[in-house]
Amino acid sequence: MKNILFIVHSIVLVVTIILHMKSIYFKTAMVEVLGLIAQSFLGVFQVVTALCFFIGWKKHHKILKRNLMLYWIIVFVYAAFAYVYYNTISFDIIDEKFVAGVIPICIALYFVMITYINKKNTKNAIIS
């Protein structure tokens, strides 16, 4: 199950990145919307998986626990930043594609690394 979890997260991440790259190349709103929909699906899938990791918190290896805690800190800091960014009228310092695309993809890459760590720790994870 851990291998499947890692593979599915990796595939969804790659599809999301491809859709975002296509939106840069084709410059159409439809492809950009598809990239954002895929990114939303990826985000929900990763948050649900991270919550599942917390169910068996005591069974996980120390390295996985540390990375999960860092993941949640990054997610909450990003959520607060995005809230401030989208609710402030004169916040022209950072490009919206960076806030809506690059930062979440970097967080998603980090979570795929966490699923890889989970895959390598076969005896210490709840999802097996």
C-alpha positions as CSV (number, residue, x, y, z in Angstrom):
1,M,0.0,0.0,0.0
2,K,2.9,2.4,0.7
3,N,4.3,1.9,-2.7
4,I,0.9,2.6,-4.2
5,L,0.5,5.7,-2.1
6,F,3.9,7.0,-3.3
7,I,3.2,6.1,-6.9
8,V,-0.2,7.8,-6.9
9,H,1.1,11.0,-5.3
10,S,4.0,11.1,-7.8
11,I,1.7,10.6,-10.8
12,V,-0.8,13.2,-9.7
13,L,2.1,15.6,-9.0
14,V,3.6,15.0,-12.5
15,V,0.2,15.5,-14.2
16,T,-0.3,18.7,-12.3
17,I,3.1,20.0,-13.3
18,I,2.5,19.0,-17.0
19,L,-0.8,20.8,-17.0
20,H,0.8,23.9,-15.5
21,M,3.7,23.7,-18.1
22,K,1.1,23.4,-20.9
23,S,-0.6,26.5,-19.7
24,I,2.6,28.4,-20.0
25,Y,3.2,27.1,-23.5
26,F,-0.3,27.4,-24.9
27,K,-1.4,30.4,-22.8
28,T,-5.0,29.4,-22.8
29,A,-7.3,29.9,-19.8
30,M,-8.8,26.4,-20.2
31,V,-5.4,24.6,-19.7
32,E,-4.6,26.9,-16.8
33,V,-7.9,26.1,-15.1
34,L,-7.2,22.4,-15.6
35,G,-3.8,22.8,-13.9
36,L,-5.4,24.6,-11.0
37,I,-8.1,21.9,-10.7
38,A,-5.4,19.2,-10.7
39,Q,-3.5,21.2,-8.1
40,S,-6.6,21.4,-5.9
41,F,-7.1,17.7,-6.2
42,L,-3.5,17.1,-5.3
43,G,-3.7,19.4,-2.3
44,V,-6.8,17.8,-0.9
45,F,-5.3,14.3,-1.5
46,Q,-2.1,15.2,0.3
47,V,-3.8,16.8,3.2
48,V,-6.1,13.8,3.7
49,T,-3.0,11.5,3.5
50,A,-1.1,13.6,6.0
51,L,-4.1,13.4,8.4
52,C,-4.1,9.6,7.9
53,F,-0.4,9.6,8.9
54,F,-1.4,11.3,12.2
55,I,-3.8,8.4,13.0
56,G,-0.8,6.2,13.7
57,W,1.5,8.8,14.9
58,K,3.2,6.6,17.6
59,K,4.0,3.9,15.0
60,H,5.9,6.2,12.7
61,H,9.7,6.6,12.6
62,K,11.2,9.8,14.1
63,I,12.3,11.0,10.7
64,L,8.8,10.7,9.2
65,K,7.3,12.5,12.3
66,R,9.8,15.4,12.0
67,N,9.0,15.8,8.3
68,L,5.3,15.7,8.9
69,M,5.5,18.4,11.5
70,L,7.6,20.5,9.1
71,Y,5.0,19.9,6.4
72,W,2.2,21.1,8.6
73,I,4.1,24.2,9.6
74,I,4.8,25.0,5.9
75,V,1.1,24.4,5.0
76,F,-0.2,26.7,7.8
77,V,2.4,29.4,7.0
78,Y,1.5,29.2,3.3
79,A,-2.2,29.3,4.1
80,A,-1.8,32.4,6.2
81,F,0.4,34.0,3.6
82,A,-2.1,33.2,0.8
83,Y,-5.0,34.6,2.9
84,V,-3.1,37.8,3.4
85,Y,-2.1,38.0,-0.2
86,Y,-5.5,37.5,-1.6
87,N,-7.3,39.7,0.9
88,T,-4.9,42.7,0.5
89,I,-5.7,45.0,-2.3
90,S,-2.2,46.6,-2.9
91,F,0.1,43.6,-2.6
92,D,1.9,43.8,-6.0
93,I,5.3,42.5,-4.8
94,I,4.8,38.9,-5.7
95,D,3.4,37.5,-8.9
96,E,0.1,35.6,-8.5
97,K,1.4,32.6,-10.4
98,F,4.2,32.3,-7.9
99,V,1.7,32.3,-5.0
100,A,-0.9,30.1,-6.7
101,G,1.4,27.8,-8.6
102,V,5.1,27.6,-7.6
103,I,4.8,27.6,-3.8
104,P,2.1,24.9,-3.7
105,I,4.0,22.7,-6.1
106,C,7.1,23.0,-4.0
107,I,5.0,21.9,-0.9
108,A,3.6,19.0,-3.0
109,L,7.1,17.9,-3.9
110,Y,8.1,17.9,-0.3
111,F,5.1,15.8,0.6
112,V,6.0,13.3,-2.2
113,M,9.3,13.1,-0.5
114,I,7.5,12.3,2.8
115,T,5.6,9.5,1.1
116,Y,8.9,8.2,-0.1
117,I,10.3,8.2,3.5
118,N,7.1,6.4,4.5
119,K,7.7,3.8,1.8
120,K,11.3,3.2,3.0
121,N,10.2,2.7,6.6
122,T,8.2,-0.5,6.1
123,K,7.8,-1.5,9.7
124,N,7.0,1.9,11.3
125,A,4.1,3.3,9.3
126,I,0.4,3.1,9.7
127,I,-0.3,2.9,5.9
128,S,1.1,-0.4,4.8
